[in-house]
Amino acid sequence: MEIIKSQFEPLVQYDMNQFRKVAETFQNVDITDKETLLQLQKDTWLLGTRWSEIQSNASKIAKEYGLRKMDFSDYCYQKYRQLQELHITTRSWFRQAWEDERALRMSKDIL
């Protein structure tokens, strides 16, 4: 799959690299791997917080680079929302993996 790059990416290259790394981990995660899911929860939350911070500085950054504030702000907000959705999904998968493991342990204790 070809990576589509935005005109804004050069301004936030480090953050985009982190975003892609998290997205790749999410895409390839085993939904029964609690350790990876827990780390992914943390990473998506932290990176989402970072994108929220970038968005809050959109006016300053846009002015510095001669961009329209709303265009850059919308771009950052979309990254934030995507990470928020990944975080919610990962939390759900982690919870399910934990409950499945617990049920399995309990069924072994009964036998």
Secondary structure, DSSP 8 states (H G I E B T S, - for coil): ------TTGGGGHHHHHHHHHHHHHHHH--TT-HHHHHHHHHHHHHHHHHHHHHHHTHHHHHHHHT--HHHHHHHHHHHHHHHHHHHHHHHHHHHHHHHHHHHHHHHHHH-
